[in-house]
Amino acid sequence: MNAKLPFGVTPPTYIGGSKQLLIGGKWVPALSDETIPTINPATGEVIAHLARGGKADIDRAVAAARKAFNGEWSRWKPHDRHRLLVRVADL
């Protein structure tokens, strides 16, 4: 899509193209390769296509979440997690 915005403004990244699923910290297409059009309600124009996740994609996401939950981060003390998040926010 070639969004036309005034004054040379670049459209935000959520406009145009195809959007993938975020699973396990990586952007991946739906296993079915199916997409869902996202419509701008003001114009009726399709502004992007979102990956249409199915049961297999949900299973992948749950497995990735379980792996992350049982990973190193879950063994950090709350104070240490807080300190890291504050540091990231400061950066």
C-alpha positions in Angstrom: 0.0 0.0 0.0 1.2 3.5 -0.8 -0.3 5.6 2.0 -0.4 9.3 1.1 0.3 11.4 4.1 1.0 15.2 4.0 4.4 16.9 4.3 6.5 13.8 3.5 5.3 12.1 6.7 6.2 8.4 6.7 3.3 6.1 7.6 3.6 4.1 10.8 5.0 0.6 10.5 1.6 -1.0 11.3 0.2 0.4 8.0 0.8 -1.7 4.9 2.3 -5.1 4.1 1.8 -8.3 6.0 2.1 -8.7 9.8 3.4 -11.9 11.4 2.9 -13.6 14.7 5.4 -12.9 17.6 6.2 -16.4 19.0 9.2 -17.2 21.1 10.7 -13.7 20.5 10.6 -14.1 16.7 8.2 -12.8 14.1 6.9 -15.8 12.2 4.2 -16.3 9.6 1.1 -18.4 10.4 1.7 -22.0 9.6 -1.3 -21.9 7.3 0.1 -18.8 5.5 -3.4 -17.3 5.9 -3.9 -13.6 6.6 -6.8 -11.4 7.7 -7.3 -8.0 6.1 -7.3 -5.0 8.4 -9.7 -2.4 7.2 -9.6 1.4 8.0 -13.2 2.0 9.1 -13.1 5.6 7.9 -12.2 4.7 4.3 -12.9 1.0 3.9 -9.4 0.7 2.6 -7.3 -2.4 3.5 -4.3 -1.0 5.5 -2.5 -4.3 6.3 -2.8 -8.1 6.4 -2.4 -9.8 9.7 -1.2 -13.4 10.0 -4.2 -15.6 10.9 -3.0 -17.9 13.6 -4.7 -21.3 14.0 -4.5 -24.1 16.6 -1.0 -25.1 15.6 0.2 -21.5 16.0 -1.5 -21.4 19.4 0.3 -24.6 20.4 3.6 -23.1 19.3 3.0 -19.9 21.2 2.0 -21.8 24.4 5.2 -24.0 24.1 7.3 -20.9 23.7 5.7 -19.2 26.7 6.1 -22.3 28.8 9.8 -22.5 27.9 10.3 -18.8 28.7 8.4 -19.2 32.0 10.6 -22.0 33.1 13.7 -20.3 31.8 16.4 -18.2 33.5 14.2 -15.1 33.9 11.8 -17.0 36.3 14.7 -17.8 38.6 15.7 -14.1 39.0 14.7 -12.4 42.2 12.0 -9.7 41.8 14.5 -7.0 42.9 16.9 -8.1 40.1 14.2 -8.1 37.5 13.0 -4.7 38.6 16.6 -3.3 38.5 17.0 -4.6 34.9 13.7 -3.2 33.7 14.4 0.2 35.2 17.8 0.2 33.5 16.3 -0.7 30.1 13.7 2.1 30.6 16.5 4.6 31.4 18.3 3.7 28.2 
